Amino acid sequence: MTRQKRSITLSIDETEKAQLEQLALDFGQNWGDRPNISKLLKAIATGKLRLAANHDWDKDRIDRLARGLNLLKDEGYWEEALTLAQLLLERSELNYPLRQELQAWVDRPGIPWRLEIDRCIRQQRPFRLTYQDAANRVWHFTVRHAKIERYEDHQYLHCWCDETEGNQDIAPLHHNWTFRLDRIPDEAVLSPAAGPWQPELSYLEVEFFLVGGLALGYRSKTKADIINEWQPETQRRRVVRRISNTFWFLRDVRRYGADCCIASPADLRERFVQELEQWMASYREEKP
């Protein structure tokens, strides 16, 4: 005995019918080679096809999610970043440059050495990093502490290494190295290293004084400032900052100009004085 199926009647015009038939074609709901609206509706009712909200995300939402994706990548959360990227690619609101950028990253989500570095950092495992730079020099480093940090517009591998030869920082920080990630070639090799993981980078405390309006308006922008005190008798502010790299410290305080004076350590103060003297010499020698 044939089982009788229930039927429904749709009140739609020819344009709406054509649109439903096109959807049936798009989602493979056909009878033979013809689109079948009944099959389309049944697929929706049984959950084989799911309805989604209209593609009406505004630009601000897309921009916020794209920034969040970059933060996930910066912190090494690759699986979460990949999920978010795939979610964004499902949206029709993406502009072409962003879609192209996301698709390129999804197709090749991580450089092998970068993924391994993230794992070593999370597991606190020392590793050997070997790579050849643009000048064809081969570098070998035994890394015992590392973290990925962003300075200005680039990401860097900030690490403590056994090797100190060629390090141009002052002596207490000779074990610290900073490598721009986008300058490490794809062919770089990582391998396990014996020995312990260092609890942190090398650090030193730098004392400097601020005067004038800067002394009154200065607010610590970093947890690295371990002392920040106003000295009413001299009308200046004393700051002690814990640093791991003098290059970035000098780059930061250089913008304070004459309102900032480095007091200690003496070798860092002397290095900065030498830089200032080189500047002055350049201005005396170079004429417009």
Secondary structure, DSSP 8 states (H G I E B T S, - for coil): -------------HHHHHHHHHHHHHTT-EETTEE-HHHHHHHHHTTSS-----S---HHHHHHHHHHHHHHHHTT-HHHHHHHHHHHHT-TT--HHHHHHHHHHHHS---HHHHHHHHHHHHT--EEEEEE-TTS-EEEEEEEEEEEEEETTEEEEEEEES--TT--S-GGGTTEEEEEGGGS-TT-EEEE--S---SS---EEEEEEE-HHHHHH----STTEEEEEEETTTTEEEEEEEES-HHHHHHHHGGGGGGEEEEE-HHHHHHHHHHHHHHHHHHHH---
